[in-house]
Amino acid sequence: MTLNFPNRSRSYDAAARRIRFVGHDGMFEVPFFVAIAALSSASPTTSEAEAVYLSAFDAERSSIQDVAREAYSHGRKNMYVLTHADFR
């Protein structure tokens, strides 16, 4: 099967400082996280952080999904955390 991203939802986890999104491989749901440091060098105020980070994710969604597919192709895990190093 191929990893797809039919659901465009994503959420911000302030405690872990990352964005969560989900891929699907057939009937299997595959959780992904993108570290905030991999998305943006911006330092928004606390009150605007979620909107800024989600907007940064949306702007780079296609390349983030490409990186997620690449990470997934190297072996299946329970979850994937994409960091700045994955985007080089």
C-alpha positions in Angstrom: 0.0 0.0 0.0 0.9 3.6 -0.4 0.9 6.3 2.4 -1.8 8.9 1.7 -3.1 11.9 3.6 -6.8 12.1 2.9 -7.6 14.0 6.1 -6.2 17.5 6.1 -6.7 18.0 9.8 -3.7 18.8 12.0 -3.3 20.0 15.6 -0.7 21.8 17.7 0.7 20.1 20.8 2.0 23.0 22.8 3.6 20.8 25.5 5.6 18.9 23.0 6.1 21.8 20.6 5.0 19.9 17.5 2.2 19.6 15.0 0.3 16.3 14.7 -1.1 15.0 11.5 -2.1 11.5 10.3 -1.4 9.4 7.2 -3.1 6.3 6.1 -1.7 3.1 4.6 -4.7 1.2 3.6 -6.8 0.8 6.7 -3.9 1.6 9.0 -3.6 5.1 10.6 -0.1 6.3 10.8 0.6 9.2 13.3 3.2 11.9 12.4 4.5 14.8 14.3 6.6 17.7 13.0 8.8 19.5 15.5 8.1 23.2 15.6 11.8 23.9 15.1 11.6 22.2 11.7 8.7 24.5 10.6 9.6 28.0 11.6 12.2 30.2 13.2 9.5 32.6 14.2 8.9 33.3 17.9 5.3 34.3 18.2 3.7 35.4 21.4 2.1 32.6 23.4 -1.4 33.8 22.4 -0.7 33.6 18.7 1.7 30.6 18.6 -0.9 27.9 17.6 -2.2 30.0 14.6 1.3 30.8 13.5 2.6 27.2 13.6 -0.5 25.8 12.0 -0.2 28.3 9.2 3.4 27.4 8.7 2.4 23.8 8.5 -0.3 24.5 6.0 2.1 26.5 3.8 4.6 23.6 3.7 2.0 20.7 3.8 3.1 19.2 0.4 6.8 19.0 1.3 6.0 17.9 4.8 4.0 15.0 3.4 6.8 14.1 1.0 9.2 13.9 4.0 6.7 11.8 5.9 6.4 9.4 3.0 10.2 9.2 2.8 10.4 8.5 6.6 7.7 5.9 6.3 9.4 4.1 3.5 12.4 3.3 5.7 10.4 1.1 8.0 7.1 1.1 9.9 6.9 2.5 13.4 4.1 3.3 15.8 4.7 7.0 15.2 7.1 9.3 13.4 8.6 12.6 14.6 10.0 14.7 11.8 12.7 17.1 12.8 14.8 19.7 11.1 17.3 17.0 10.0 14.6 15.2 8.0 14.0 18.3 5.8 17.6 18.6 4.6 
